[in-house]
Every structure is written in structure tokens, then in C-alpha cells.
Amino acid sequence: MQKFSALSQMFNDTAMILGSDFMVGTGVYIDDVQAERMALAQIVNDHSWIFLFNMALLFFGIIVVTLATSYFGSRSIVHYQPNQDDRE
């Protein structure tokens, strides 16, 4: 059974434990959740440019490593000089 009370701004739920005389209940204040959600949204908005900058830096770093590996790898293939043992 779920209830929402406008006076206390709380969402709660209770349930009877079958086979006993006990009840279990839980609840959360909606205004607290909304305040936390707004604060988290503000933090995300404030730091989104840092995230984008870090992702761009990571992307270009991967590109540089890939290009350097390709360049030096192809040079070693093109300029292959066999050893004396390989010529026999």
C-alpha cells in the first residue's frame, strides 16, 4: 500500500509480514530527494566542460599513440635489414 501525503511531502510504503503480527515500513521525504537532485544537477552542469576536455584529451592522446606506433612500425618493416645469419 503506497501513500503520498501532501502535508508531510513524504512517499512511504508499509507491508504486513505474513504469518505474524509485524509490519515493515519505509519512507523518503520528497523535498529532500528533489533538493539532492537539484544539487547534483548543478554539480554536473558545473563540471561538464571538464569531462568534455578530459575526453577530448584522451581521444587525441590515443590518436597520437596510434599514429606514432604506425609510423615507427612501418619504418621497421620498410627498412628491414637481414642479419648475416638470415642471408644463408
C-alpha positions as CSV (number, residue, x, y, z in Angstrom):
1,M,0.0,0.0,0.0
2,Q,1.7,3.2,-1.2
3,K,0.6,6.6,0.1
4,F,1.6,10.2,-0.7
5,S,0.9,12.8,1.8
6,A,1.0,16.4,0.6
7,L,1.3,17.8,4.1
8,S,4.5,16.0,5.0
9,Q,5.8,15.6,1.4
10,M,6.8,12.0,2.1
11,F,6.5,8.9,0.0
12,N,6.1,5.8,2.2
13,D,5.2,2.2,1.9
14,T,4.2,-0.4,4.6
15,A,3.6,-4.1,4.3
16,M,2.4,-6.8,6.7
17,I,4.6,-9.7,7.3
18,L,2.5,-12.8,6.5
19,G,2.1,-15.2,9.3
20,S,3.0,-12.7,12.0
21,D,1.7,-9.6,13.8
22,F,4.6,-7.4,12.4
23,M,4.6,-4.7,9.9
24,V,7.5,-3.2,7.9
25,G,7.6,0.3,6.7
26,T,9.9,2.7,4.8
27,G,9.6,6.2,3.6
28,V,11.5,9.1,2.0
29,Y,10.9,12.8,2.1
30,I,10.3,14.0,-1.4
31,D,11.6,17.6,-0.8
32,D,15.0,16.1,0.4
33,V,15.2,14.0,-2.8
34,Q,14.4,17.0,-5.0
35,A,17.0,19.1,-3.3
36,E,19.7,16.5,-3.7
37,R,18.7,16.0,-7.3
38,M,18.9,19.8,-8.0
39,A,22.3,20.0,-6.2
40,L,23.6,17.0,-8.2
41,A,22.4,18.5,-11.5
42,Q,24.2,21.8,-10.6
43,I,27.4,19.9,-10.0
44,V,27.1,18.0,-13.3
45,N,26.5,21.3,-15.1
46,D,29.4,23.0,-13.5
47,H,31.8,20.1,-14.3
48,S,30.6,19.0,-17.7
49,W,33.3,21.1,-19.5
50,I,36.0,19.4,-17.5
51,F,34.6,16.0,-18.6
52,L,34.5,17.0,-22.2
53,F,38.0,18.4,-22.0
54,N,39.3,15.1,-20.5
55,M,37.5,13.0,-23.1
56,A,39.0,15.2,-25.9
57,L,42.4,14.9,-24.4
58,L,42.1,11.1,-24.1
59,F,40.9,10.9,-27.7
60,F,43.8,12.9,-29.1
61,G,46.2,11.0,-26.9
62,I,45.0,7.7,-28.4
63,I,45.3,9.2,-31.9
64,V,48.9,10.3,-31.2
65,V,49.9,6.9,-29.8
66,T,48.3,5.1,-32.7
67,L,50.0,7.3,-35.3
68,A,53.4,7.0,-33.6
69,T,53.0,3.2,-33.4
70,S,52.0,3.0,-37.1
71,Y,54.9,5.3,-38.2
72,F,57.7,3.5,-36.3
73,G,56.2,0.1,-37.0
74,S,56.1,0.8,-40.8
75,R,59.7,2.2,-40.7
76,S,61.0,-1.0,-39.2
77,I,59.2,-3.1,-41.9
78,V,60.3,-0.9,-44.8
79,H,63.9,-0.6,-43.6
80,Y,64.4,-4.2,-42.7
81,Q,68.0,-5.3,-42.9
82,P,68.5,-9.0,-42.5
83,N,71.3,-10.3,-40.3
84,Q,74.2,-12.3,-41.7
85,D,72.5,-15.5,-40.4
86,D,69.4,-14.7,-42.4
87,R,71.2,-14.4,-45.7
88,E,72.4,-18.0,-45.8
